[in-house]
Amino acid sequence: MPNVTRPIETQRLVPPTNAHVQSTCDPSFAVPGYVSGVQQRFDYYDTHPELFPESRAINSTDPWDRIVQERSLPRPIMTEFDGNPMNYQSFVRQFTAYIAKNTQTDDMRLLFLLQHCKPDVRENIERFTFKDPTEGYRLVWQTLFERYGQPHVIAQCCEQHLKKAPDVKPAQKQQLLK
């Protein structure tokens, strides 16, 4: 008898016989969010489009529409870095978003960086203003990271902060949020 196969459209696909064993033993099999044992990135864009500015972008190709949209936003307030290691990461993010991406030269970035540091921090980095702007800007960030941004420095600061915190009794759970 000749081997006759059905067309692909009508061919019935049969799961492998060990599918039950594989699904009970392998956590990556048939689990939503997993592909070949690697967890897929959960896409917040699909579930919370209001959090992403590009979801509300103007469909116009006119660059003036974008400028008008950006100008209508409130102006962000850039905080000064006070030398507290717990505030270092926040300062780096703010400086990068508000200033570093919007200035053209390292000379201007260095000037803004000095302006947004409190006097005791500024004393440690002012010496780099006499160097080439690109080299000075790099050395300022290197110095700031070494003094305030290393993980063990931030952890020690957090530990000291927690040790200084007042004792909280079980009935005062709201005190933990402060």
N, C-alpha and C positions, 0 to 999 in steps of 0.2 A: 504494500500500500504506500503510495507516495506521501511524503510529508507535506501536508497542506497547512498553511498558516492563515489565520484570519487577517484582514486589513487592520492597521494600527488603530483606527477609530473604534472598532468593535472588539479588539482584543482585550480580554479580561486580565487585569493585573492582580496577581495573588501575592499577598505579603509573605515574607520568608517564614519558615516554620518556627524559627527561634525568636520571633518578634516579641512574644510575651516574656521570654527569659531576658531578652535584651532590654525591654522597657522596665523591668523590675530591678535589674542589676546595674544598668548604666544610667547615671543621673542625667546625662546629656541627651538621652534618646527621648524624642517626642515631648520635650519640655519646652514650653514657649519661652523665648528669650535665649535659648541656647542653640548654637550651631557647631557641630563637631566638638562639643565639650568647651567651647569658648563662649562666654556670655556676650550677647549682643548689647550694644549701647542702647540704653533706654532713651528714646527720642522725646524730650520734653516739648520740642517744637510742635509735634502733632497733638499733644494733649493740652498744652498751654501756649497757644500762639500769641496771646496778649503780652507775654513776657519778652518777646523777641521783636526788636524794632523793625527788622526787615519784613515782618509779617504785616506791618501797617505802612509799608513804604508807598509813596505816591507812584502811580503807574506811569506818570509822565516821564518823557525822556529829557525834558527841559531841566538843565542844571539849576536854574533859578528856583524851581519848585522845591528842590532839596535844601537850598540855602534858606528859603523862607521857612521851611519846616524846622530846620535846626535852630534858626533864630527865634522861633516861637517858644522854644524850651527855656525853662528857667536856667540861669547861669549857675553852674556848680561851684561850691565853695571848697577851695583847696586848703586843707589844714596844714599847719606847720609841723614838722617832725620835732618832737620834744626830747628825743633820745631814749624813749622807753622802748625796749626791744619788742614788747607786746604790740606796739603800734607800727613796727617796721614794715611788715607785709602790706598793711593797708596803705601806708604812705607810698610804697613802691608802686602799687596798683594805681593810686590816684595820680601820682606824678607821671606815670607812663600814659595813662588815658587822657589826662587834661593838658599836659605840657609837652612831654617828649615826642608824642606823635604829631603834634601841631606846630613844632618849631623846626626850622630848616638846618640850623647849625649847632654844633656842640658848644660853641661859644655862648649862644643864647640859652641852651639847656643848662649849662654850668651856672650862668647868672641866675636863672630861675631856681635852680636847685639850692643855691646859697640863700636866696630870698625866702625859701620855704623851710628853712631850718632855724630852730631857736638858737640864740647866741651861744650857749654852751656846746651845741653840736657844731655850729659854724666855726668855732675856734679850731676844731680838729681837722677841718677840711679846707680852710681858706688858703693854706700854703700851696695848694695845687692850682690856684688861679694864675700863678706865675709861669706855669708850664704851657706847652702847646695846648690849645683848647681840647682837641680830641684826646690827647694823653691825660690831661687834667681831669676831664669828665670821667674817663675810665677809672682813674685812680681814686676819685671821690667816691664812686660807687663801690669800688673794691674796699676802701676804708670803711664806708658805712656798713657794708656787709660783714666785714671782719669784726667790727665793734658791736653791731646791733642785730644782724640778720642771721647769724649762724644758729642752727637748731638748738645746740646746747645752751647758748646764751639766752634764747627765748624761753627754753624750758626752765632754766634757773630763775628767770624773772617771774614766770608763772608760779613756780614753787614758792618763791618769797611772797608773792602777792597772796597766795592761798594761806600761807602760814600767818600772815598778818590779819587775815579776815577774822571777824568775831565768830565765836562758836554759835552754831545754829542748833536749836533743840528741835525734836521731831514735830512739835506743834507749830513751829515757825517755818514751814516749807517755803513760803514766799520770800524769805530772806535769802534763799539760795540763788534767786534770780537777780539779785542786786550785785 
